[in-house]
């Protein structure tokens, strides 16, 4: 049964994480990284969906360092609150929390990471700075800033062609720096994989999901 658990980072910070076990023995571990809206209903559902695929999936609450139980929706107040709290976030400390989450799954041996929006950038940083076996990054707005980092594992990227938050020039910049990493473009906007957003695109979401599952099945 899915539930919130408590994990501890290397600096002593304790944070909550949505823990979703599969039925039967896990085939691998999966870290699911939130958007700017917290470990909300959508992120918990994605984590549960990975559990249904056979992964022991965990979504760490990266905003616990700044506000406990941060959980907002996709309306304008939620967007404003999300932008405010991400502006406070120390990205290096977020990596401590993600490493602690990875370590909590270390007994499984093989661990993947998937992230959305802010989490898409952090998933790329996990792939370059931590020891994951595979990563899938959805519409990470800052990946171009870290495009020259070297991945430690196989990575795939997903972006929307009409994303108002991420210009295609940034996507092209990443592709130029990482020509061996598959970068998939969809006829969709930002947040196309979230069925709670107005920008949700079923066809793009389904295709990105299939690609992610194939990617993880191959490398985990």
C-alpha positions in Angstrom: 0.0 0.0 0.0 1.3 3.4 -0.9 2.1 5.8 1.9 4.3 8.6 3.0 7.6 7.6 4.7 10.4 9.6 6.2 13.9 9.6 4.8 17.1 11.3 6.1 19.7 13.1 4.0 23.4 13.1 4.6 23.2 16.6 6.3 20.6 15.3 8.8 17.6 16.8 7.1 14.5 14.5 7.4 11.9 14.7 4.6 8.8 12.8 3.6 8.6 10.7 0.5 5.7 8.9 -1.3 6.5 5.2 -1.1 4.7 3.0 -3.6 5.6 -0.8 -3.6 4.6 -3.1 -6.4 2.7 -6.4 -6.0 5.3 -9.1 -5.5 9.1 -8.7 -5.8 10.3 -5.4 -7.3 12.1 -5.7 -10.6 14.0 -2.5 -9.8 13.8 0.8 -7.9 12.5 4.1 -9.4 12.9 7.6 -8.0 10.1 10.0 -9.3 11.0 13.7 -9.1 8.2 16.2 -8.6 7.3 19.4 -10.5 7.2 22.8 -8.7 3.7 21.8 -7.3 5.1 19.4 -4.7 4.4 15.7 -4.3 0.8 16.4 -5.2 -1.9 14.1 -6.5 -0.4 13.8 -10.0 3.1 12.9 -8.8 1.7 10.4 -6.4 -0.3 8.9 -9.2 2.7 8.7 -11.4 4.6 7.0 -8.6 1.8 4.5 -8.1 1.8 3.9 -11.9 5.4 2.9 -11.8 4.7 0.6 -9.0 2.0 -1.1 -11.1 4.8 -1.7 -13.7 6.7 -3.6 -11.1 9.0 -0.9 -9.6 9.4 0.0 -6.0 8.8 3.7 -6.6 9.6 6.6 -4.3 8.9 10.4 -4.8 10.8 12.6 -2.3 9.3 15.8 -1.1 12.0 18.2 -2.1 10.3 21.2 -0.7 10.2 19.9 2.9 13.3 21.9 3.6 11.3 25.1 3.0 7.6 24.1 3.7 6.3 20.8 4.9 3.5 19.1 3.1 3.7 21.5 0.1 0.9 20.3 -2.3 -0.8 22.6 -4.8 -2.7 22.3 -8.0 -2.3 23.7 -11.5 -4.4 26.8 -11.1 -2.9 30.3 -10.9 -2.6 30.3 -7.1 -0.8 27.0 -7.3 1.5 28.2 -10.1 2.4 31.3 -8.0 3.1 29.3 -4.9 5.2 26.8 -6.9 7.3 29.5 -8.4 7.8 31.2 -5.1 9.0 28.1 -3.3 11.3 26.9 -6.2 12.9 30.3 -6.0 14.0 29.4 -2.5 15.3 25.9 -3.4 19.0 25.1 -2.9 19.6 22.7 -5.8 22.6 21.2 -4.2 20.6 20.3 -1.1 17.9 18.9 -3.4 20.6 16.5 -4.7 21.3 15.4 -1.2 17.7 14.5 -0.8 17.7 12.7 -4.1 20.8 10.8 -3.2 19.2 9.8 0.1 16.2 8.5 -1.9 18.5 6.5 -4.2 20.3 5.0 -1.2 17.0 4.0 0.3 16.5 1.7 -2.7 20.1 0.6 -3.0 19.4 -3.0 -1.9 17.5 -3.5 -5.2 20.7 -2.9 -7.1 19.2 -1.3 -10.2 17.6 2.1 -9.8 16.1 4.5 -12.4 15.0 8.1 -12.1 12.2 10.0 -13.9 11.4 13.6 -13.4 8.9 16.2 -14.7 9.3 20.0 -15.2 11.7 21.0 -12.4 12.1 17.3 -11.9 13.2 16.8 -15.5 16.2 19.0 -14.9 16.9 17.3 -11.6 16.6 13.9 -13.2 19.3 15.0 -15.7 21.5 16.1 -12.8 20.9 12.7 -11.1 22.1 11.1 -14.3 25.3 13.1 -14.4 26.1 13.4 -10.7 24.7 10.3 -9.0 24.8 6.6 -9.7 21.6 5.7 -11.4 21.2 3.1 -14.1 18.9 5.0 -16.4 17.0 8.3 -16.5 14.0 9.7 -18.3 13.6 13.5 -18.3 10.4 15.3 -19.1 10.5 19.0 -20.2 13.3 20.0 -17.9 13.5 23.8 -18.3 17.1 24.1 -17.1 18.8 21.2 -18.8 20.6 23.5 -21.2 22.4 25.1 -18.3 23.9 21.7 -17.4 24.1 20.4 -21.0 27.9 19.9 -20.9 27.8 17.5 -17.9 28.6 13.9 -18.7 25.9 11.3 -18.0 26.8 8.3 -16.0 23.9 6.3 -17.4 21.6 6.1 -20.4 19.2 9.0 -20.7 16.2 10.0 -22.8 14.6 13.5 -23.0 11.1 14.5 -23.8 10.0 18.1 -24.8 6.9 19.7 -26.3 7.3 21.5 -29.6 5.0 24.3 -28.5 6.3 24.6 -24.9 6.0 28.2 -23.9 8.4 27.7 -21.0 11.2 26.0 -22.9 12.3 27.6 -26.2 13.3 25.1 -28.9 16.7 26.9 -29.0 17.4 25.5 -25.5 16.5 22.1 -26.7 18.8 22.4 -29.7 21.5 23.7 -27.4 21.2 20.5 -25.4 21.1 18.3 -28.5 24.3 19.9 -29.8 26.1 19.3 -26.5 24.7 15.7 -26.2 24.4 14.3 -29.7 24.2 10.7 -28.5 21.3 11.2 -26.1 17.8 10.6 -27.7 15.8 13.8 -27.5 12.1 13.3 -28.4 9.9 16.2 -29.5 6.1 16.0 -29.3 3.3 18.0 -30.9 2.4 19.3 -27.4 3.1 22.1 -24.9 4.6 22.2 -21.5 3.4 19.6 -19.0 1.9 17.5 -21.7 2.1 14.3 -19.6 0.1 15.6 -16.7 -3.6 14.8 -17.0 -4.5 17.4 -14.5 -3.1 20.3 -16.6 -5.0 22.1 -19.4 -1.9 21.3 -21.6 -2.3 17.6 -21.2 -1.9 15.8 -24.5 -3.0 12.1 -24.4 -1.2 11.0 -27.6 2.1 12.7 -26.5 1.8 11.4 -23.0 1.2 7.8 -24.2 4.1 7.9 -26.6 6.5 9.3 -23.9 5.3 6.7 -21.5 6.0 3.9 -23.9 9.4 5.2 -24.7 10.2 5.6 -21.0 9.0 2.0 -20.2 11.1 0.6 -23.0 14.1 2.6 -21.9 13.9 1.4 -18.3 13.1 -2.2 -19.4 16.3 -2.2 -21.4 18.7 -0.7 -18.8 17.3 -1.6 -15.4 
